[in-house]
Amino acid sequence: MKAVKSVAVLTDYLYPYQNSLIAGIQHALEHHGVPSTIFVGRNLKTSNVGALRANDIYDLLDPERHLGIIVLAASVGVHLSDAELSEWMKAYHPLPVVSIGRKMEGASSILLDNRPAMRELMKHLIVQRGYRHLAFMRGLPGNHDSEERERVFRQVILEQGLVLDESMIMTGRYASSLAFQEMTRLLQRARELDAVVCANDEMAEGAIQAITALGLRVPQDIAVVGFDDSEEFKHVVPPLTTVRQPFFEQGEEAGRRLLEMVLEGAAAQDSFISPQLVVRESCGSVQMGSALPQQSEVFRGVLEIQQDLFEQFEQVATCPDKHQAFLTLWKDTLLRRVHLDQEFFVWRDGLSGCVQRVGLASGPEHLAEVLKLGFAAQSILASILQMLHSRNHLLGINSTKMAPELFAVDRHDDLFRALQGYLEHMGLRHYMLVLYESYESTPAPYAHVTLAAGTLCHMDVGVFSTRELLPESMQEELSCGSLVMSPLFVNEVHYGYLLYEPPSWGRFDEEGLCHTLSQALQQLEQTLALRSYAENLELQVQVRTRELKAEVAERMKAEQALREANAELQRFAFLDGLTQIYNRAAFNEHLQSQWVNHLRHNRALSLILCDVDFFKKYNDHYGHLKGDECLKRLAQALARSVRNRGDTVARYGGEEFVIILPETDETGALLVAERIQHEVQQLQILHERSEIGASITVSIGVATLVPQAGMSPEELIHLADQCLYQAKQAGRARIMQQVMTGI
């Protein structure tokens, strides 16, 4: 089949910001029947050496096979100067290019103008709300967005005839924990404060925490507003007044602009999109009957469904005997929403506006009935959201349990069968796993498809040119909809890539998925290399035996070498490469062995689960090299905390560690957990991004039980995981313990 040209989208990650932009791009392109291929690398010129090889995926973009390029320049080129970014894009000449979030020479740039919305936010606080004493929380010094928002803050203060007090300007560096500290210091020296304007939502969340901690109320005592309308802070209490960044619309405009350049020959030009003020409760009560902000186009389908539901709400609100039927319909509708966790605030705000509108129209005599129905609907929404969070948590646990199966194989066929089950569990229904013909430091020129599911075409295992992305007989896969392309590599070795449609439900961890697949491929290749070494060695022994007629002596040498090779393989399989403590596979084997022993002798067995608090923020701030060093030191601290060689310390995955304590009751387990906390505190590893302290801390879950017939080791793991979850919910950097009854 002749190759169909698609639009190439270049991104660094699939985080919420990137996903919103890509959704807008896809919406614009699919409206015209134009397919897209999303190349997922990492930041160009990143200081994270381990991620640099991911950017080789961009080299597989063949200009001859694409209509044009849309690059998420603000994130992909965050470490490049304008000149460096423009030079890098020359490799794709003469394709038309649209740049998102950053101006680029020779390209159409889709940019955000934050000033009008920031000015509208300030006037809302001063003119409509009547606030006179305002403070500002800036982000990173030198950051363009932060400086622009502060500049508008100062201008409006002066325009409105208010006094600009420099002592009310704080620096939160875009971090909740630092904003908490800055806000606390300000309130301790000056209480004459009406409102706090923060340069992003994360700092606003930290400011709200500080105000609440001092016994004050938001917004009754002090109003707080943010900027960005970040998805991570949609659930702040009270709901946060902020400025919504129209990322979906920005992506949609990028898609439209590229089509104009491709189909109509339009010249490159820049476009500016203004964010939108979103008024919620954190700046003051929302007046009944006031208009709700217009939602992003990404939620168009949600709004259409809501309209029908809210019309029914209006019809039955004043008829208590019809409430239950409406609540049943409301519940069934919410349960069918696969993205409810992302849509929650749209449903919450929509319901709130509906209740206000109906309550105002119904009059005082029916207000109680309207509010009662609204409260019941809100409770159902919150309960279903909690259920979804629990389901996603369990899915994550099950995925972690499945991963070891990928590392317990010694043949390609077995690995591919295990990968098929793993990808299905991860929610991938349409994918193609492509492996290179040779594994090198750069993508090999030729490749083949080794695994596929949900494809329009039959899988073709023939060799093809890598820059074609798929064999000629499977090019139709690239002509329909949108496919994501993620590289598979470990350190300096490229194994291939995964072409796929991400799942339509839950949170999708592209990094974690590709890391697991890459590690599984590396493990199998090393296993096969060791086996080949052993087989070749045996053959050499036989030949040498015949030649030298010293069969016994030579065979003893070969057997010894084989034992050493197998011992090395065993050691590699059970040690974590980074921390040099036991890995997950070793932990599973040790726990099963201890479980059988304790079941036989009816003795108590304890398990400790440790999780490094805010480790992602540590990695983001200090870099992955520092993150690796931190994990090494923590592993050593845990090893010092146990009692003897009978205790097993292992890396459970990522920043989680686990300790098996044989013949240990709850008292002994608690002592070990307390030693762990002490050892970690003594490390004094600086963590400026932690929300609970200045140094690295850990949350610990401790579980103890006596194994009984009919029970499994997973119950002990689940018990410890529940305790760990409770420790995090209680504020982190603490120990939670649970003992299963019957001990």
C-alpha positions in Angstrom: 0.0 0.0 0.0 1.2 3.5 -0.8 2.3 5.5 2.3 -0.3 8.0 3.5 1.2 11.3 4.6 0.4 12.3 8.2 1.2 15.3 10.4 4.1 14.7 12.7 3.8 16.0 16.3 6.9 16.3 18.3 6.6 16.2 22.1 8.8 15.4 25.1 6.3 13.8 27.4 2.7 12.8 27.7 1.9 14.8 30.8 -1.4 16.7 31.3 -0.1 19.8 29.6 1.1 17.9 26.5 -2.0 15.7 26.4 -4.3 18.8 26.3 -2.4 20.3 23.5 -2.3 17.0 21.5 -6.0 16.5 22.1 -6.7 19.9 20.5 -4.3 19.1 17.6 -6.1 15.7 17.0 -9.5 17.4 17.1 -8.5 19.8 14.3 -6.8 17.3 12.1 -9.4 14.5 12.5 -12.1 17.0 11.5 -10.4 17.1 8.1 -9.6 13.4 8.0 -5.9 14.0 8.4 -3.9 11.4 10.5 -1.1 12.3 12.9 2.0 10.5 14.3 3.1 11.7 17.7 6.9 11.3 18.2 7.6 11.1 22.0 11.2 12.0 22.9 12.4 14.1 25.8 13.7 17.7 26.3 16.4 18.5 23.8 19.8 19.1 25.4 18.5 17.8 28.7 20.9 17.3 31.6 19.4 13.9 32.2 21.9 11.7 30.4 19.7 8.7 30.6 17.0 10.4 28.6 19.1 11.8 25.8 18.8 8.7 23.7 15.1 9.1 23.7 15.5 12.1 21.4 16.9 9.8 18.6 13.2 9.0 17.9 13.0 12.4 16.2 15.6 11.2 13.7 13.1 8.7 12.4 10.9 11.5 11.1 11.2 11.4 7.3 10.0 14.7 5.7 9.0 12.8 2.6 6.3 10.9 4.6 4.7 13.8 6.4 2.5 16.8 5.5 4.1 19.1 8.1 5.2 19.3 11.7 3.7 20.6 14.9 6.3 20.9 17.7 5.5 21.6 21.3 8.5 24.0 21.4 7.9 25.4 24.9 8.6 22.0 26.5 10.7 20.2 23.8 13.1 23.1 23.5 13.1 24.4 27.0 16.9 24.0 27.3 17.6 25.5 23.9 18.1 29.1 22.8 15.9 30.5 20.0 18.8 30.1 17.5 19.5 26.5 18.6 15.9 25.5 18.3 15.6 27.0 14.8 18.8 25.3 13.8 17.5 21.9 15.0 14.3 22.3 13.0 16.2 22.8 9.8 16.6 19.0 9.5 13.0 18.8 8.5 13.1 21.5 5.8 11.0 22.2 3.6 8.1 20.9 5.7 5.8 23.7 7.0 6.2 24.0 10.8 3.9 25.2 13.6 5.5 26.0 17.0 3.3 25.9 20.1 4.2 28.1 23.1 7.3 29.6 21.7 8.1 31.9 18.8 10.2 30.2 16.1 11.7 31.8 13.0 10.2 30.7 9.7 7.3 28.9 11.5 3.7 29.8 12.5 3.8 30.2 16.3 0.7 29.7 18.5 1.3 31.7 21.7 -0.5 32.6 24.8 -1.1 36.3 25.9 -1.5 36.1 29.7 -1.9 39.9 30.2 -5.6 40.4 29.4 -6.7 37.6 31.7 -4.3 38.7 34.5 -5.7 42.2 34.2 -9.3 40.9 34.3 -8.4 38.8 37.4 -7.0 41.9 39.2 -10.0 44.0 38.3 -12.4 41.3 39.6 -10.6 41.4 42.9 -10.4 45.1 43.3 -13.5 46.5 41.4 -16.0 43.7 41.9 -14.9 42.3 45.2 -13.7 45.5 46.7 -10.3 44.2 48.0 -7.8 46.9 48.8 -4.9 45.1 50.5 -3.4 42.6 48.0 -0.2 40.5 48.1 1.6 38.8 45.2 3.4 35.5 45.1 5.9 35.4 42.2 7.3 32.3 40.7 10.9 31.7 39.7 13.0 34.9 39.4 13.8 35.6 35.8 10.9 33.5 34.5 9.0 35.3 31.7 5.5 34.2 32.7 6.0 35.1 36.4 7.5 38.5 35.6 4.7 39.3 33.1 2.0 38.5 35.7 3.7 40.5 38.4 4.0 43.4 36.0 0.3 43.5 35.4 -0.3 43.1 39.1 1.7 46.2 39.8 0.1 48.2 36.9 -3.5 47.5 38.0 -2.7 48.3 41.7 -1.4 51.7 40.6 -4.2 52.3 38.1 -6.8 51.7 40.8 -5.2 54.2 43.1 -4.1 51.6 45.7 -0.8 51.6 47.6 1.9 49.1 46.3 3.5 47.6 49.4 6.8 45.9 48.5 6.7 43.9 51.7 3.6 42.1 50.3 5.6 40.7 47.3 6.7 37.1 48.0 8.7 34.5 46.1 7.3 31.0 46.1 9.4 29.7 43.1 6.3 27.9 41.8 6.4 25.4 44.7 3.6 24.7 47.2 6.0 24.1 50.1 7.9 27.4 49.6 4.6 29.3 49.1 3.5 27.9 52.5 6.6 29.2 54.2 6.4 32.6 52.5 2.7 33.0 53.3 3.3 32.0 57.0 6.0 34.6 57.4 3.8 37.3 55.8 0.8 36.6 58.1 3.0 36.5 61.2 4.2 40.1 60.6 1.1 41.7 58.8 -2.6 40.7 59.2 -4.0 43.6 57.1 -4.5 41.5 54.0 -7.5 41.0 51.8 -6.3 38.8 49.0 -3.3 36.9 47.7 -2.6 36.7 44.0 -0.3 33.7 43.1 1.5 33.3 39.8 0.4 29.6 39.6 -2.1 27.2 41.2 0.5 25.2 43.1 1.6 28.2 45.1 -2.0 29.2 45.6 -2.6 25.7 47.2 0.4 26.3 49.5 -0.9 29.7 50.5 -4.3 28.2 51.3 -2.7 25.6 53.5 -0.7 28.3 55.4 -3.8 30.5 55.9 -5.8 27.5 57.2 -2.9 26.4 59.5 -3.0 29.8 61.3 -6.7 29.5 62.0 -7.9 31.8 59.3 -10.5 31.0 56.6 -10.4 31.2 52.8 -12.1 33.3 51.4 -13.9 34.7 54.5 -10.7 36.1 56.0 -8.3 36.1 53.1 -9.1 35.4 49.4 -6.6 33.4 47.3 -6.4 33.2 43.5 -4.0 31.3 41.2 -3.1 31.0 37.6 -3.1 28.2 35.0 -6.2 26.1 36.2 -3.9 23.1 36.5 -5.5 19.8 36.5 -3.6 18.7 39.6 -5.2 21.5 41.7 -8.8 21.2 40.4 -9.8 19.6 43.7 -8.4 22.3 46.0 -10.8 23.3 48.8 -12.3 25.8 48.5 -12.5 25.6 44.6 -9.7 27.9 43.3 -10.4 31.1 41.4 -7.7 31.1 38.6 -7.0 31.8 35.0 -7.5 28.8 32.7 -4.8 28.3 30.1 -6.6 27.2 26.9 -4.2 24.5 26.0 -6.8 22.5 24.0 -7.7 25.5 22.0 -4.0 26.3 21.5 -3.4 22.8 20.1 -6.6 23.1 18.0 -5.4 26.4 16.5 -2.0 24.8 15.7 -3.7 22.0 13.8 -5.9 24.5 11.8 -2.9 26.7 11.0 -0.8 23.8 9.7 -3.7 22.7 7.5 -4.0 26.2 6.1 -0.3 26.2 5.3 -0.4 22.7 3.7 -3.7 22.8 1.9 -4.1 26.5 1.1 -0.4 27.6 0.9 -0.9 30.1 3.6 2.2 32.0 4.8 3.6 31.5 8.3 2.1 33.9 10.9 1.8 34.1 14.7 -1.4 33.8 16.7 -2.1 34.8 20.2 -4.7 33.1 22.4 -5.9 34.7 25.6 -6.5 32.7 28.8 -9.9 32.9 30.6 -10.7 34.0 34.1 -12.4 31.2 36.1 -14.2 32.5 39.2 -14.7 30.0 41.9 -15.2 30.2 45.7 -11.6 31.0 46.8 -12.0 34.7 46.1 -15.5 35.0 47.7 -18.9 33.4 47.5 -20.2 32.8 44.0 -23.5 34.7 43.8 -26.5 32.6 43.0 -27.5 33.0 39.4 -24.0 34.2 38.3 -22.8 32.9 35.0 -20.3 30.0 35.1 -17.1 30.3 33.0 -17.1 28.9 29.5 -15.4 25.5 29.6 -12.7 24.3 27.2 -13.7 22.8 23.9 -12.1 19.5 25.1 -15.2 19.1 27.3 -17.7 19.8 24.5 -19.2 16.3 24.7 -19.5 16.6 28.5 -21.4 19.8 28.2 -23.9 18.3 25.8 -24.6 15.4 28.1 -24.9 17.9 31.1 -27.5 20.0 29.3 -29.9 17.1 29.1 -29.3 16.1 32.7 -29.7 19.6 34.1 -32.9 20.1 32.2 -34.2 17.0 34.0 -32.9 18.3 37.3 -34.9 21.5 36.7 -38.0 19.5 36.0 -37.9 17.3 39.1 -36.1 19.5 41.7 -39.3 20.7 43.3 -40.9 17.2 43.3 -39.2 15.1 46.0 -41.0 11.9 44.8 -39.0 12.2 41.5 -35.6 12.8 43.1 -34.6 9.1 43.3 -35.2 8.5 39.6 -33.1 11.5 38.7 -30.3 10.4 41.1 -30.3 6.9 39.5 -29.9 8.4 36.0 -27.2 10.8 37.3 -25.3 7.9 38.9 -25.5 5.7 35.8 -24.3 8.6 33.5 -21.3 9.3 35.7 -20.3 5.6 35.9 -20.2 5.5 32.1 -17.7 8.4 31.9 -14.2 6.9 31.3 -12.5 10.2 32.0 -14.5 11.3 35.0 -11.3 11.9 37.1 -10.3 14.6 34.5 -13.8 15.9 34.0 -14.6 16.1 37.7 -14.4 19.9 38.0 -16.6 20.3 34.9 -19.3 18.2 36.5 -18.8 19.9 39.9 -19.0 23.4 38.5 -21.9 22.5 36.2 -23.9 21.0 39.0 -23.2 24.0 41.2 -24.4 26.4 38.6 -27.5 24.3 37.9 -28.4 24.2 41.6 -28.0 28.0 41.9 -30.0 28.7 38.7 -32.9 26.4 39.6 -32.9 27.5 43.3 -33.1 31.2 42.2 -36.0 30.4 39.8 -37.9 28.2 42.2 -38.2 30.8 44.9 -37.7 30.5 48.7 -40.6 28.1 49.2 -38.8 25.3 47.2 -35.2 26.2 47.9 -34.7 23.5 50.5 -35.9 20.8 48.0 -33.5 22.1 45.3 -30.6 22.1 47.7 -31.4 18.7 49.0 -31.3 17.2 45.5 -28.2 19.1 44.6 -26.4 17.9 47.7 -27.4 14.3 47.0 -26.1 14.6 43.4 -22.8 16.1 44.6 -22.3 13.2 47.1 -22.8 10.7 44.3 -20.2 12.5 42.2 -17.7 12.5 45.0 -18.3 8.8 45.8 -17.8 7.8 42.2 -14.6 9.8 42.0 -13.3 8.1 45.1 -14.1 4.7 43.5 -12.2 5.6 40.4 -9.2 6.6 42.4 -9.3 3.3 44.3 -9.6 1.4 41.0 -6.6 3.2 39.4 -4.6 2.5 42.6 -5.4 -1.3 42.4 -4.6 -1.3 38.7 -1.2 0.2 39.5 -0.6 -2.5 42.1 -1.6 -5.3 39.7 0.6 -3.9 36.9 3.5 -4.0 39.4 2.7 -7.6 40.2 2.7 -8.5 36.5 6.0 -6.9 35.6 8.2 -9.6 37.2 6.7 -12.1 34.7 8.5 -10.2 31.9 11.8 -10.8 33.6 11.4 -14.5 34.3 11.6 -15.7 30.6 14.6 -17.0 28.6 13.1 -17.2 25.1 11.8 -14.6 22.7 8.5 -16.4 22.2 7.9 -16.5 26.0 8.7 -12.8 26.3 6.3 -11.8 23.5 3.5 -13.8 25.1 4.2 -12.1 28.5 4.4 -8.7 26.8 1.0 -9.3 25.1 -0.7 -9.9 28.4 1.1 -6.9 30.0 0.1 -4.5 27.3 -3.5 -5.7 27.4 -3.6 -5.2 31.1 -2.2 -1.6 30.6 -5.2 -0.9 28.4 -3.5 -0.9 25.0 -5.9 -2.3 22.4 -4.2 -1.1 19.3 -0.4 -1.3 19.1 2.6 -2.5 17.1 5.9 -3.4 18.8 8.8 -2.8 16.4 12.3 -4.1 17.1 15.4 -3.2 15.2 17.4 -5.8 13.3 20.4 -4.9 15.5 20.7 -3.2 18.8 23.1 -0.3 18.6 23.7 3.2 20.1 21.6 4.7 17.3 18.3 3.4 15.8 19.2 0.7 13.3 18.3 1.3 9.6 16.1 -1.8 9.4 13.4 -3.2 11.7 10.5 -5.7 11.9 7.2 -5.9 13.7 7.2 -8.5 16.4 3.9 -8.0 18.1 0.6 -6.4 17.2 -3.0 -6.1 18.3 -6.1 -4.3 17.1 -4.6 -3.6 13.7 -6.5 -3.0 10.5 -3.9 -5.1 8.5 -2.4 -8.5 9.1 0.9 -8.4 11.0 3.8 -8.4 8.5 7.0 -9.7 10.1 9.1 -8.8 7.1 12.1 -6.4 7.4 11.5 -2.8 6.4 13.4 0.5 6.4 13.1 2.0 9.9 12.1 5.5 8.6 9.0 4.0 7.0 7.9 3.3 10.6 5.9 0.2 9.4 6.1 -2.4 6.5 4.5 -1.3 3.3 1.6 -3.8 3.8 0.8 -2.1 7.2 1.0 1.6 6.1 -2.8 1.8 6.4 -2.2 1.8 10.2 -0.6 5.3 9.9 -3.4 6.7 7.8 -6.2 6.4 10.3 -6.5 8.6 13.4 -3.5 9.2 15.6 -0.7 6.9 16.8 1.9 7.6 19.5 5.5 6.5 18.9 7.7 5.9 22.0 11.3 4.7 21.9 12.5 1.6 23.6 16.1 1.9 24.9 18.3 1.3 27.9 21.3 3.6 28.4 23.1 3.7 25.0 21.3 0.8 23.4 18.2 1.1 21.2 15.9 -1.9 20.9 13.0 -0.4 18.9 9.8 1.5 19.4 6.1 1.1 20.3 3.4 2.5 18.0 0.1 2.6 19.8 -3.1 4.4 20.7 -3.0 5.2 24.5 -5.9 3.8 26.6 -9.0 5.9 26.9 -9.4 5.5 30.6 -7.4 6.4 33.7 -3.9 7.9 34.0 -1.5 6.6 31.4 2.2 6.3 32.3 4.1 6.4 29.0 7.4 6.7 30.8 6.8 3.7 33.1 5.4 1.5 30.3 8.4 2.1 27.9 10.9 1.7 30.7 9.4 -1.7 31.7 9.4 -2.9 28.1 12.9 -1.7 27.5 14.3 -3.4 30.7 12.5 -6.6 29.8 14.2 -6.6 26.3 17.6 -5.9 27.9 17.2 -8.6 30.5 16.3 -11.3 27.8 19.2 -10.2 25.6 21.7 -10.5 28.5 20.2 -13.9 29.4 20.6 -15.2 25.9 24.1 -13.8 25.7 25.1 -15.7 28.8 23.5 -18.8 27.5 25.3 -18.5 24.2 28.5 -18.0 26.1 27.9 -21.1 28.1 27.0 -23.2 25.1 30.1 -22.0 23.1 32.2 -22.7 26.1 30.9 -26.2 26.3 31.6 -26.7 22.6 35.1 -25.5 23.0 35.6 -27.9 25.8 34.5 -30.9 23.7 36.8 -29.9 20.8 39.7 -29.3 23.1 39.1 -32.6 24.8 39.2 -34.5 21.5 42.3 -32.6 20.4 44.3 -32.9 23.6 42.9 -36.2 24.9 42.4 -34.6 28.3 38.7 -35.0 28.5 38.4 -35.1 32.3 40.6 -32.1 33.1 39.1 -29.9 30.4 35.6 -30.9 31.3 36.2 -29.9 34.9 37.4 -26.5 33.7 34.4 -26.0 31.5 32.0 -27.0 34.2 33.6 -24.5 36.6 33.4 -21.7 34.0 29.7 -22.7 33.4 29.0 -22.6 37.2 30.6 -19.1 37.4 28.5 -17.9 34.4 25.3 -19.2 36.0 26.3 -17.7 39.3 26.8 -14.3 37.6 23.5 -14.7 35.9 21.8 -15.5 39.2 23.4 -12.6 40.9 22.4 -10.2 38.1 18.8 -11.5 38.2 18.4 -10.9 42.0 20.3 -7.6 42.6 19.0 -4.2 41.8 21.4 -2.6 39.4 21.3 0.9 40.9 21.2 0.2 44.7 22.9 -3.2 44.8 20.3 -4.5 47.2 17.8 -7.2 46.4 15.4 -6.5 43.5 11.7 -7.3 43.1 12.3 -10.8 41.8 14.5 -11.7 44.8 11.9 -10.2 47.2 9.1 -12.3 45.7 11.2 -15.5 46.1 12.3 -14.7 49.7 8.8 -13.8 50.8 7.4 -17.0 49.4 10.0 -19.0 51.1 9.5 -17.3 54.5 5.7 -17.6 54.1 6.0 -21.4 53.8 8.3 -21.6 56.8 6.2 -19.4 59.0 3.0 -21.2 58.0 4.6 -24.5 59.0 5.8 -23.3 62.4 2.8 -20.9 63.1 5.1 -17.8 63.7 4.6 -14.1 63.2 6.0 -12.6 60.0 6.3 -8.8 59.5 6.7 -6.7 56.4 7.7 -3.0 56.0 6.9 -0.9 52.9 8.8 2.4 52.6 8.1 5.2 50.1 10.3 8.3 49.5 8.2 11.4 50.0 7.8 13.7 47.0 10.6 11.9 45.2 9.3 12.9 41.7 9.7 16.6 42.8 13.2 15.7 44.0 14.1 14.2 40.6 12.5 17.1 38.7 14.4 19.7 40.8 17.9 18.0 41.2 18.0 15.8 38.2 18.0 12.0 37.8 21.7 11.6 38.6 21.1 13.1 42.1 17.9 11.1 42.3 19.9 7.9 41.7 22.5 8.9 44.3 19.6 9.6 46.8 18.2 6.1 46.3 21.6 4.5 46.8 22.1 6.3 50.1 18.6 5.4 51.2 19.2 1.7 50.4 22.3 1.7 52.5 20.4 3.4 55.4 17.7 0.6 55.2 20.4 -2.1 55.2 21.9 -0.6 58.4 18.5 -0.6 60.0 17.8 -4.3 59.9 18.9 -6.7 62.6 20.8 -9.5 60.9 21.3 -11.3 57.6 18.0 -13.1 58.1 16.1 -9.8 57.3 15.7 -9.1 53.6 16.0 -5.5 52.2 14.8 -5.1 48.6 13.9 -2.4 46.1 10.2 -2.8 45.5 10.1 -0.5 42.5 10.9 3.2 41.7 11.3 5.0 45.1 9.7 2.1 47.1 11.6 -0.3 49.3 10.5 -3.4 51.2 11.9 -5.3 54.2 10.9 -8.9 55.2 11.3 -9.5 59.0 11.1 -13.2 59.8 9.8 -14.3 63.2 9.1 -10.7 64.2 6.0 -9.5 66.0 4.5 -6.0 65.8 6.8 -4.7 68.5 10.0 -5.8 66.8 8.7 -4.6 63.4 8.0 -1.1 64.9 11.5 -0.9 66.3 13.0 -1.6 62.9 10.7 1.0 61.3 11.7 3.6 63.9 15.4 2.8 63.2 14.8 3.4 59.5 13.2 6.8 60.2 16.3 7.7 62.4 18.8 6.5 59.8 17.0 8.5 57.0 17.0 11.6 59.2 20.7 11.2 59.8 21.4 11.3 56.1 20.2 14.9 55.9 19.7 14.8 52.1 18.5 18.3 51.2 15.0 18.3 49.5 13.9 21.9 48.7 10.8 20.7 46.8 9.5 18.6 49.8 6.2 19.9 51.2 6.9 18.7 54.7 10.5 19.4 55.5 13.9 20.5 54.3 15.3 17.0 53.7 14.4 13.7 52.3 11.8 11.7 54.4 10.0 8.4 54.0 6.5 7.2 54.7 6.4 3.7 56.2 3.7 1.0 56.4 4.2 -1.9 58.8 2.2 -5.1 58.7 2.3 -8.2 60.9 0.4 -11.5 60.7 0.8 -15.2 61.4 0.3 -17.1 58.0 -2.7 -19.4 58.0 -3.9 -22.0 55.6 -5.9 -20.4 52.8 -4.0 -17.2 53.0 -1.3 -15.9 50.5 1.7 -13.6 50.8 -0.2 -11.0 48.8 -2.4 -10.4 51.8 0.6 -9.3 53.9 1.8 -7.0 51.0 -1.7 -5.6 50.7 -1.9 -5.0 54.5 1.5 -3.1 54.4 0.4 -1.2 51.4 -2.8 0.0 53.2 -0.7 1.2 56.1 1.7 3.0 53.7 -1.3 4.7 52.0 -2.6 5.8 55.5 0.9 7.2 56.3 0.8 9.3 53.2 -2.8 10.5 53.8 -1.9 11.4 57.4 0.8 13.8 56.2 3.8 11.6 55.2 7.1 11.1 57.0 5.5 8.8 59.5 4.8 5.2 60.4 1.5 3.4 60.2 1.1 -0.1 61.6 -1.5 -2.8 61.4 -1.7 -6.3 62.8 -4.0 -8.9 61.3 -6.2 -10.3 64.1 -5.6 -13.9 65.2 -1.9 -13.4 66.2 
